Structure formats: structure tokens, C-alpha cells
Amino acid sequence: MSPFDWRSVVLAKHAQHVVLIHFPIALYLAAVGLDALALWFKKPEWGKAAYINLTVAALFTIPTVASGLAAWQWQLEGQRLKGLLLYHLLSASAAVVFIVVSWWLHFRSRRDTTSVPDRARLAIEIVGVFFITLAGHLGGFLSGVNS
């Protein structure tokens, strides 16, 4: 198999998830960093950049989750999940929930300044960072990177 063969990249049973996952992770971590800096230095334009990153991260969770579920069906033929794969699915599901909730809190705070205190929003985002880190760590073991 050639590394330059497009079919080996596009049609691999699990490769899409491994590639796609980096986008929401990077966008969410950048958004949390920008949001923290925006609150610390009182720079609302950095908060706008955080909102844009959160929006794109939330949108990218759709194909990422779909490719993860497809990899489960193709690789394991829909077998019951157990062990690391189950923990990866649970932590990734929690991460997706926190990404979407973080986006929603930013969306609400842009329209209504009395919605959620900024520090509470940042605390929720940091919990999301924890779940993303956990899901990525477990995913690394599953892919063989951390073994």
C-alpha cells in the first residue's frame, strides 16, 4: 500500500476519525485559552475569537462523532463496547456535551449579559478540557500511539 494512494486514506475503515478528532480538540483548547485571556485582560475581542473557535469546534463534533461511531461499526462490527473503548466513548461523549454547552453559554452571554457569570462559564470550559484530555489520552492508547 502506497502512502500516496488516495484510496488508502479516504477509504480506510478508521482513518477519518483519527484525522478529524484534532480539529475540535485544537479549536476548543484555543477557545478556552482565548476566553481565559479575554477575561483576565478584559479584551472583549478575544472573547469574540473564542466564540468563533467554539462555534467551529461544536460544528466539527458532528463529523467527528459520526466517524467514531462508523469506525466502531466497521472495525468491531457493532460489538458491545468494554474496557478502554467504552471509557473512550463515555469521556468523548462528555467532551462533546461540554463543547456544545460551552458554545451555548457563549451564545447566550453574547445576547444577554445577565445569563451566566464569566467565571462559571470558564469553570465549565475547564471541565470540558479535562474530558477532552481524558478522551484523547484513552484514544491514544486505542490507536497504539501511547502503547
Helices and strands as residue ranges (DSSP letters): H 6-10, H 15-20, H 22-41, H 44-76, H 83-111, H 118-143
